[in-house]
Every structure is written in C-alpha cells, then in structure tokens.
Amino acid sequence: MSRPQRRLDAVLSARRAQEDVARLRLATANRELQHGRQVLDSASERYRSQPTLTGPCDVPDLLAAHQAAEQLAATVAHARGALSDAERSAHLRRGEWSEAAQRVAALERLVERRQREWQAEVQRREDQAVDDIVTSRWAPAGSAGDRSRR
C-alpha cells in the first residue's frame, strides 16, 4: 500500500469516527425530542383534565383553583419551550450528521477510485511484463544486438 493511500485511509478512519460521534449526538437529540413530546403530552393532559369549579364557591377555593390552573398552564408552556429547544437541537444534529456522512461518502469514493487506479496500474505492469517476455522469446537471436549497434 502506498504512502498516500495510507494517509487517505487514516483520514477516512478519522472521518468515520466523526460521523459516528455525529450519529450518536443525533440519536441523543432524537431521544430528548421524544421525551419532550411525552412531557408536553402529559402536561397538556393534566391541564385538560383539571376539574373546573361550577356553581358558587368560597373565595379561597376560587383562588386555589385559579393558582392550580396557572401552575399547570406554566408547566405546559415550559414543556412547549423545552420541546422547541429539543426540535432545534435535533435539527442541528441532523445537519451535522448529514455533513459528516457526506464527507465520509466523498472520501470513500476517492479511496475506491484510487484503488481502481492502483489495480489498473498493477494490471498494466503485468501486461507489460508478459508482453516483454513474449516478444523476447520471438525476437531473432541477433536482432537485439543489431539494434544496439545502430
């Protein structure tokens, strides 16, 4: 294996490691996104299922119900904000992974092209060696010396 090929393999190995890291970060972001959706669904369900006061009630009961509703609404708003942050993070991580995967794919194509070029060169040398062997067998014995004197 040639020195440039080893360098290319080392770069490809590093790029694959970067892609793996980006893939792990994307998986983590996707899990956080899923968790954020579950938290929002749960908070929204608690808010919707909160009992409402009907009929006459005391002021302390009304204030307590109002405060409970505000707390649940704040929980829903916080969950929406967290979900929005998780969506942005997942989108960013998806872009990072996509870029890393594209760099790996480009290098893999380059490695494959270099491999084909190397194989073609080896084949060309083998063909040349066979041609030299065949032509040396069929050349007249004195013609090689005649050419060198001319």
RACOR-V313431 format. One record per helix or strand of 2 or more residues. SS is the DSSP state (a for helix, b for strand). FROM is the first residue (numbers start at 1). TO is the last residue. Records with the same first field share a line. If there is no record, write none. Layout:
SS: FROM-TO / FROM-TO
This chain:
a: 3-48 / 59-138 / 143-149
